[in-house]
Amino acid sequence: MGPATVAAMTTDQTSLMPDISERDKLAQCWGLGWQLRSRSLYGDLTSASTFGHGGATGTVAWVDPVSQVSCVLFTNDPTGARKFRPRVSNAVAGSVLLM
């Protein structure tokens, strides 16, 4: 993909939508197909540039372009994964930051 395509996919698109409340815009920031800056999915140790997507079964995939780290977690327990996803993300991001 070209740089302009990647930029559009990872740039906030929801803030431009007039029918979405300001609260929802802050809570769920989306690019084109990618959720942006989600601490509940990507943990606390990823950069503000991190983007990714969570699935209905608790799965999550994210990319942090600043640290050049990515993580994919497959699960089939959405309730159990809710607490597990940010912890795994922090473990992955933290292991690279410590190097």
Sequence and secondary structure as in RCSB ss.txt:
>XXXX:A:sequence
MGPATVAAMTTDQTSLMPDISERDKLAQCWGLGWQLRSRSLYGDLTSASTFGHGGATGTVAWVDPVSQVSCVLFT
NDPTGARKFRPRVSNAVAGSVLLM
>XXXX:A:secstr
  HHHHHHHTS  GGG TTS HHHHHHSEE SS EES HHHH SSS TT EEEE TTS EEEEETTTTEEEEE  
S HHHHHHHHHHHHHHHHHHHHT 
